Amino acid sequence: MIKSQLIDLLQHFNTEELQEFQFFVDSPYFNRGYFIKETQSLLAFITSAAPDFQESALRRDEAYKAVFPGMPVVEGKLDKVMSDLHKLAKEFIAVNHYMREANEFRRLLDQAVFYRSHALDSRHHNIIQKLESYQNDLVRLDKDFFQRSFLLNFEIHSYENLHNLKRGDVHIPQTLSSLDLQYFLIKTELLNQYLLQQKVARLDIPEEIVQAIGESNLPERYADRYPILLISYKIFRLLEKEQTDVPEFEELHGLLRQHEEAIQPELLKSYFTYIRNICVLLVNSGRSEFLPILFTFQKEHFERGYLHYSDKISPSAFLSTSNTALRLGDFAWAEHFITSQQGRIHGDNDSQDYYHLIYANFLFYTGEYNRALDVLPQAFQELDYHIFSRRLELKIYYELESDLLPYKIDSFKMYLSRASQKVISSLTREQNTNFVNLLFQLSTTVKGDAARARRLSERIEAKQSITDREWLLEKAAQLK
């Protein structure tokens, strides 16, 4: 029973959702099936095992007794009740989502549709006025504002079209304008996400995206009226460039600061995420002067809650923020930040491994190499973290002057060469291959050979694509 779709779904309900679901199943409006009492009994049996849902507490024979007390076992009968309860659970998810406070606008709009279709004109007019006032009174906008505007204008058009007296424009210009605004913002946001992903993964851009990029221009009337459209467009223009334009980046950041109070917090958080990512691109392209700027952003955004979604931090934000602090030598802040995030990392079963990886990196920077090795996870399913982990291991073995380093270097080289292009992007392969080749040259250089050490420094500097450049240069300088 524990492996059923029903239990798998209910395991993901929190305590409040389980309680609400019990009310849902007890309601004759929603629970109208043949097994009304049986689904109620089954849910009570299942919730008694919450929140752990141990297999021993959810045995089929015990469930059957709870649902059909004193009755002989009939093959497949319990499965029918489970199927009905599973169906109710899926309906509850939809209803519960619809009834959220955030969906009040859509519920009122649905009432307006009902009033229109039932010729309740006065009620329809009152609802529309209320929705228009809500939209007009908003001070801080987000993406949903434009979707609501289109849906509202389309409903007004539908009403006027129903009562078309063959005069007037039946609200079509306003409906088209709101549709255009919504389309532009969603399209730009999707392009921004794609272009950022392309810079990380070096994707081949298909013809559809090339065409969409070429057709994306912000009408001046939108830019003047809606700052969030202008900000999204500025992000797009930065990301479409091969090299990040510093003046445009600074202009974008200034624009975002200027209009902070006009943007809803969740959208503002998304925009600041782009700011950090673009800053990371600048640092990775060799603009090391942006590292302190990036750290300033990260600290501020951490304090304002912009690094977290649903009180969880992504592994990438966790690694990037801690690594920036470590690279700048702010070990006290890094330690506080790292330890404060334990248990708050997205990743389900991998969350502890992410924490141990970042903590091992902290121990490496603070010179506790053996402890770092003890903490360092052995493998990750996600490629970027697996490569980072293996590279960190190599650096630790180098610092320890371990006899195992040559074997670890060979193993890493083999991994990079054997991994297919679908697994590792050409850029990632190049960056890490350059790193491991130069690490091998460092490890085979005799300390005191100043000429060879100088040549190695020049080779490291000359590489356009290489990871851990600063560390490699530091190790080369120590060989002189």
N, C-alpha and C positions, 0 to 999 in steps of 0.2 A: 504493500500500500504506500509506503514511503516514497517509492519511485514513480508514483502516478503523477499525471499532469496537474491534478487537483492539488495535491500536497505541495508540489513544486511551486505552484502559483501562490498558495496561501502562506507559504514560508516567507514570501517577500512582502506580506502585509505587515505593517507595524501594529502596535497594540490598539491605537485609536481606529485604524482601518478595520481590524478584526471585529471590534465592538460595533462599528457602523454596519459592517456586513451582516452581523447577527440581526440587527434591526431590519435590514433589507430583506433577509430571508424570512423573518417573522411577519413581514408585511404581505397581506393577501393581494395587494395591488401588483406587486412584483412577482411573488411566488404563487403561480397559478397552476403548476404542474400536477401530475398524478401523485407524485411522492412528496406532498407538502410537509406532512409531519416527519417523514423519513429524512428529508433533507435538513430539517431543523435539528433532528436528533444526531445526524451525522456531523453537522457543523459543531454542535456542542461537544461531541466526542473528540473531534479534531482539535478544537481550541483548548480543550483541557490539557493537551500536550504542548501548547505554546509556552514560551517562545522557542524552546529547543527542538521540538518535533523529533524526539528520539524514536528510532525504529521500534524499540521495545514497547513504547507507549501507543503505537499505531498499528498493532497487529490486526490482520483482516478478520480473524475469528472473533476478536474482542469488538471490533467495529460492527460486525454483523449482529452480535448480541445486543449492542447498544441501540442499533437501528430497528432490529426485528426481535425484540425480547420474547423469549419462550417459543419462538417459531423455528421449524426445521430449516436447515440450510438449503437454499435453492440456487443452483449454479447461475451466475450472471446477474442475480437480483441486486446485489450490492453495487455491482458495476453500473447499473442503470441509475441508481441513486447518486453515485459519485459523478456520473455524467451530467445529471440535472444540476447538481450543486456546482460543478465546474462551469456550466453555462450561466448560472446565476452569478458566479464570481466575476465572469467577464462582463456581464451586464452591469454589475455593481461598479466596476472600474469606470465604465463609460458614464454612468449616471453621476457617480461621485465627482468625476472630473468636470462634468457639465455644471454641477451645482456649486463649484468653487466660487468664492467671492470675486476672483479675477474674471469670471465669465458672466458677471451680471449684465454687462453691455449686450452680450450675445443673447442672453435670456430675454431681455427687454425687446431686442430686435425681433426675436421669434414671436413674442407677443404681438408686436406690430404686424407681422405677417399674418397671424391669426385674425387680428381685427380687420385687416384689409380684405382677407378672403371671406369674412363673415359680415361684411358691410357695416362694421362698427366704426364709422368715419371719425366721430368725435374722439373716441378712445385712441384710434390710430394717430390722430393729430397730436394728442397729448403726449403719447410715447415718443413720437418723432421730435417734438419740442424738447423733451427731457434729454434725449440722446444728443441733440444738437448743442444744448447748453453744456452738457458734460464735455463734449469735444472742444467747444470754444473756450471753456474755463481752464483747460489744462495748461499748466505753466511749463512742465517738463515733458518732453515728447520721447517716444520710443518707436520701434518698428510697428508695434500693434496699432499705434495711432493712425497710420496710413491704411492699414487693413480695415479698421473700424470705419474710417471715412468713406472708403469705397463701398463697404456693405451698407452703410447708412444711405449714401447717395443712390445706390442701386435700388434700395427699398423705396425711397422717395420717387425715383423714376418709375418703378413698378406701379405705385399708387397713381401717379399722374397719368401714366399710360392707360391704366384701367378706366380712368375718368377723363379720357382725352376728348376735349371739346373742339379739336381741330384748330387750336390756336396755342401759341406758346411752344417752347422747345422740349416740353415734358422732361426737363431736368437732365437732358443728355450731356450738354457741355460740362456740367459739374461732375457727372458720373465718369465721363471720359478722363477728365483732369485728375480725379482721385485715383482712377485705375492706373494712369500713367505714373503718378507719384509712387504708388505702391510697387508697381513693376520695376521702376528705376531703382528704388532702394533695395529690394530683394535681389534683383539682378546684380547690383554692385556688390552687395554683401557676399553673394555666392562667388563672384569673380575674385573678390579679395581673399576669401578662404582658399580658392583654388590656386591663386598666384603665390600665396604664402606657402602652401603645401608644395608647389612646384619648386620653390627656392630651397626647400629642405630635402625633397625627394628627387629633384631634377626630373620631373615628369616630361614626357613628350606632349606638347600642347596640341590637341586635336583641332581640326579645321573649325568645328563649331565654336570652340573657345576663342580661337583667333578672330573669327568673325564677330563674336560678341564683344571682344576687347576693342576691335576697330570701330564698332558702332556705339560705344559707350561715351557719350558726351553729355555733360550736365548743362541743361538750359539755364541761362542766366537768371531767369525769373524764379527758378527753384532755389538757386544758390542764395539769392537775396532774402527769400522768405523763410527757408528752412535750413538752419545751420547744420542739422544732422545729415542732410543730403550732401552738403558741401564737404563735411568732414569725411563721410564715406567715400566721396569722389576723390578727395585728396589722398586718402589711403590707397585707393585704386591706382592713382597716377604714380605714387611712389613705388608700389609693388610691381607695376608692369615694366619698370626700368631694370635693365641688367645690373647696373650698379646703383646703390642707394644714393640719392641726391641729398647732401647734408643740408643746404639751405631750405629745401622743400620739407625735409624732416622737421627742422626747427620751426618752419611756418605752420606745419600741421600741429605740432605740440602747442604752439602759441594759440592757434585757433581753438583747440580743444580746451585749453585753460580759459579762454575768453568766454566760451559758451557752456561751461560746466553746469551752471544753474538751469540751463534750458533742456538738459538731457536727463532722462530717467536713469536711476542708479545702475540697473542691469546693462543697459546699452552703454553707459559711461564705462562700466567695467570692461565691456568688450572692446571699446575703443582704446582704453589704456593697455589692454593686452596686445593690441596691434603696435602701440607705441613701444612697448618692451621688446616685442619680437623684431621690429625694424631696427631697434638699437642693438639687439643681439647680432643682426645681419651686418651692421656697421662694424662691430667689434670683430666678428669672424672674418671680415674682409680686410682686416689689418688696421682698422682705425681704433687703436688701443686707447686713444684719448677719450673715447666714449664709454670705457669701462666704468669710471667713477660716475658718469651720468646715468648709466644703466643701474648701478647700485643705488643711486639716489631714488630713481623711480621704484625699484623693487622694495626698498625700505618703506617708502611712503605708501605704496600700494598694499604692502603687507599690513601696515598699521590701519589703513582704511578698509581692509577686508576685500580688496580687489583681486587678491591671489586665490580666493576661495570661492567655490560654488557649492551650495548646500553644505557649508562648513567643511568641505573637503578640498584639498589641494591636489592638482594634477602632478604626476611624477616629473613631468618636464619643467613645470614652474618650480617645484621643490629643488630639483637638481640645478637649474639655472641660477636661482637666487642664492643658494648655498655656495655654489661654485664661484659666483662673482665675489661674494664676501671673502672667500678663502683666497682667491687670486689677489685681492687687494690687501690681504693680511689682517682683516678684521675678524680674528678668530673668536673673540668673546661674543660678538653679535652672531656669528655663524653658529656657534654651539647653542646659544639660546634659541635661535630660529629652528635648528635641526631638532633639538629635543622637544620643542613645543609642538612639533608636527607629528609626533609619534601617535599612531592611531587615527590620523586625519588625512591619510593619503588614499586617493582613488586607486583601485586595483584589486579589490576583492582578496583573493588568496595571495597575490603578489605584493600586497601593501607592505608587509614586514620586510620582504626582500628589498624593496625600494628604499625603505628606511635604513636598512643595514648597509646598502650600497653607498648612500649619501654619508652615513656616519663613518664608514671605512675611508671615504674620501677625506673627511675631516681629520681622521687619525693620521692619514698619510701626510696631509699638509702640516700637521703639528709634530711630525717626526716619530710617531708611534707606529712604526712599520709592522712589527710583529703582531700587535693588536689589530692593525688594519687587515692583515692577512686572515686572522682568526674570524673577523666579522664579515669579510667580503663574501657575498653569495657566489655560488659556483656557476650558476647559469640563469638566464632570463629567456622567457619566450619572446619578448619584444626585442627586436634586433638592436636598436640604438643602445639600450641599456646593457645588453649582453656584450657589445663591442666596447662600451665604456668600461665595463667591469673588467674585461680581459686586458684592456690597455692599462688600467689602474694596477692590475696585478703585475704587469711587466715593469711598471715604474717602481713598484715596491721592491721587486726582486733586484732591480738595478741598484736601488739605494742600499739594499742589504748586501750587495756584492755576492749574491747567491750563485752557486754553481748550477742551479736549475735554470738560470736566465736563458742560456743558449737554446735549451730544449723548449722553453716557453715561447721564445721568439720564433723558432721553427714551426711550432704548433699554430701560432697565430698567423704566420705567413701562409701556411697550408689552408687554414680556414678561409682566409681572404681570397685565395686563388681558386678554391673549390666551390665557394658559394656562387650560385648563379646570379645573373644580372637581375632576375626577378626578385632575388632576396636582398641583394646589396646594390644600391645605386652606384653608378660609375664615380660620382663625386665622393661618396663615402669610402669606396674602395681605394681611390687615389689618395685621399687624405690619410687613411690609416696605413696604406702601403708605404707612403713616404715616411710616416712616423716610425714604423717598425724597421725599415731599412736604415734610417739614420740612427735609431737606437742601437742597432747592431753595430754600426760603425763606431758609435760612442763606446760601447762595451768592449770593443777590441782595440781601443786606443790606449796607449800607455800614458799614464799621468806624467805630465812634464814635457810631453811632445807638443810644444807650443805651436809649431808650424802646422801639424796635422789638426790640432784643436781649432786653429784659426780657419783652416780650410773647411772644417766641419761647420763652424759658425756661418761661414759664407754660404755653404750649401743650404743650411736651414733657412737663412734669410731669403735665399733665392727662390725657394719653393712657394708657389702661389697657393697651393692646396695642401695643407698639412695640419694635423691636430697637435695640441699641446706644444706649440711653437715656443712659448716663453720658457717652459720647463726644459725643453731640449737645448735652448740657447744657454740657459743657466748651467746645465750639466757640461756643455762644451766649454764654457768659460772656466769651470772648475778644473778642467784637464790641463790648462796652460801652466 
